[in-house]
Amino acid sequence: MSDNGGDEPMPTQKFLLTRDNVRIAYSESGSGPCLVYVRGWMSHLDVLWERPGFRRFIQTLSEHYHVVRYDMRGNGLSERQGVKISLELMVSDLEDLIDHLQWNHFVLWAASFGGPTGIAYASRHPKRVEHLILDGTYARGAKIAPPMRRLLLVLALRFFPEMAFSLLSNATVPETNRSGQKTLDIGAKMVTPKTGAQLYRLAFKTDVTRMLSKIQSPTLVMHALQSRSISPRLGRELAGLIPAARFVGLDTSAQNSWEGDQVQMLKAVEEFLGVRLVDPALDPDPGAATSDRPFIFVSYSHTDSAEVLALTSHLQTTGFNMWVDTGGIKPGKNWREEIAAAVQVCHGFVLCVSEAALQSDHCLRELNFALDERRPILVVFLEPVTMPASMRMSLASRQAIYRYKLEETDFKQQLAVGLQEIMRQAGIHSGEEPGFLRGHARPDVGDK
């Protein structure tokens, strides 16, 4: 996975005119074999790029592929006013984009409501689609929700967009705590209320079931097993009706795979495509907790996985041995016992604090066990939060770093110093500073 953080500039937007003269916005990044990412709706090239998880996801793919993503008609930077919307037009837009790019062979990754468009394209152009990835999607929209719920969502999008966008946000990523106004602002940048209602009406009436048997490409069907947006049952149905398909269930509630545990998702993709996408440093053997080499346990919510795993990857390269649960505990192992064993013998414990982490029972159990075992603790605040009084009292004497207040370089310096300090508390004395600190002044690390 890429560790470029927010340093990589936003890709330049490009445009093409479709056969019916609708302007479609797209962007390109990376080099190598071709891959098109069909997001579906709602989307906006720039707004999505500003989200750390999505940006890191695209950066990771771009290290190995020439990645193109685009806003469908009615969405984001593509033409939004007065455009006709239908599945047939969505498919023809994708055809026009591929012809415009002059691609003969490529990987087609279709996610969520972009799935039917990807399915239709792959069934029509089997020689062009080398591999097909269907991510959290469906074949028959009527199965997504009961009729009354479908009707209420369409009406809410049309007449009560703030409520509708909040419902969609909660269904897509249940652990988020985005404000209603922020959700409305993001949604409004992506689609107008009228177009949003049209798009979801289309989603619910779409049925591409008959096209599935015509797909000849090797196909990976991935689905969040706890999705509240599109049931994993619909993903399994897809896999069962496509001749050369395999199904992989993702242990997450995040409908957008890049908002959940990216490591488990990318591991499934790299096995399917035969390309290394996950940094080995992010997929450690949990059994390493019993090794003699000092290590630091990282506790975090999987909602923050993109940010946390990129950070731990950086720390690994600077000499710190980080223990991160990425779903890599081997089959047959007891997950809680492995986590407890790692916390019990770790030489330092880092708590990554966010609203999602405060609501995570796993994070709270890990913290309480670390406190019971008297592990040296460093608290990293990923965002402003209001901590429960009991937790504030327990962590009052612990070092704390406020990532959201610091520039990236300053944060990494403070974090490296903080990690060295908790290792020192554990009786570990390194003869050499981690590479990132060499040649840098030692910043102060504040106490909470």
C-alpha positions, 0 to 999 in steps of 0.5 A: 500500500502506498505511503504517500499520504496527502503529498501526491497532487490531485490528478488533473480532470479530463473530459470527453463528449459521449455519443449523445454529447454529454460531458464526462469527467475522468482522471488518470493516475499511475502506469502499467496495465490498464484498470478502469474503476467504475464507482457508480453513484454518488461520486465526485472526482475531487471530493473522493480524492480528498478522502484519505481512504479513497486516495490511498486506495487509488494510489495503491492501485496506481503503483501497478496499474494505469488507473482511470476513474470517472464520474458517471453522467449526473454525478460530480464533475460530469454533466449534471443538468438535464441529462437523460439517465438509463442503464443503457446510457451508462454502459454506452458512456463506459464504452465511449470512455474506453474507446476514447482511451484506446484500450484493447484489454483492461481490468474492470473494477465495478463497485456498488451501483456501478456494478450493473454497468460493469456487468453489462459492459463485460457481457458485451465485450468479453475480449476486452475485459481481462479480469472483472472485479465486482465489489459490493454490488448486485444484479437485481435492484428490487432485491436491495430493499423492500418496496416501501423502503425503496420508495421512501428513499427516492422521495427523501432524496427528492424532497428531504436531501439532508435526511436521505444523505444521512441515511445513505451515509449511515448505511454505507459506513455505520461507524462514521459520525459525520455531521448532518450538514457535512453529509449534506454538503458532500452529497450536494457536490456529488448530485442534485436532489432530483438527479439523486432520486433518478439514480436510485430509482434506476438502481432499484429497477435495474436487472442484469441477471440474464447478462451474468451467464454471458460473462467470460472474464475471470471474476472476483466478487467481493462483498462486505459481510455486514453491509447494511446497504447491499446484502452480501446475499446478493453478492453470493448470488452474483458469484453463483451465476457467473461462470468463472467467478469466486466470492470473497466475503470481507469482514467489515460493515463498510459498503465501500471496500476502501472505507473498511479494512483495505488490507483484507480487500487488497489481499483478495485482489492481489491473489486474484490479479497476481500482483503484490498490492499489500506491503508485507510490513502491513501483514505481519504474522501475529505469532511474532508476538512471541518473538524476542524482537521488541514490538509495539502493539497498535490499537485502532478502529478498522474505520481508520485502517487506511490512515493507520496502516499507512502510518505503521508501514512508514514506521516499519521502514524507520526501524520500529517493529509494529504489531497490527491486526489486519485480519492475518491471524491464521485459521484455527487460531483464537482471535481474542487469545492472539490479541490478548497474547500480543498486548500482554507481551508488547513493549509499547501500546499505541491507542489511535483515538477517533470517534469510531475507536471510542465506539469500538468494543475491541479498542476498549477491551485492548486498552483496558487489558493494556492498562491492567498489564501496565504496558507503556501507552502512547495516545494518538488523537486522529481527530478531535473527540470527547473522551469519557471521563473514566478514560480521560482519568485512566490516560491522564498521565500518558503521553499524547500526540494530536495528529490533526493539529500537526503537519505531516513531518512534525507529526511523524517526528513527534510520533517517533520520539513518543515511541522511543519513549514508551520503549524506554519505559519498557526497558528497551534501549536502542543503540541507534535512532530510527532513520526518520529521526537521524539529522532532525531535532528532537521535538517535544511530545506533550502530555495529556 
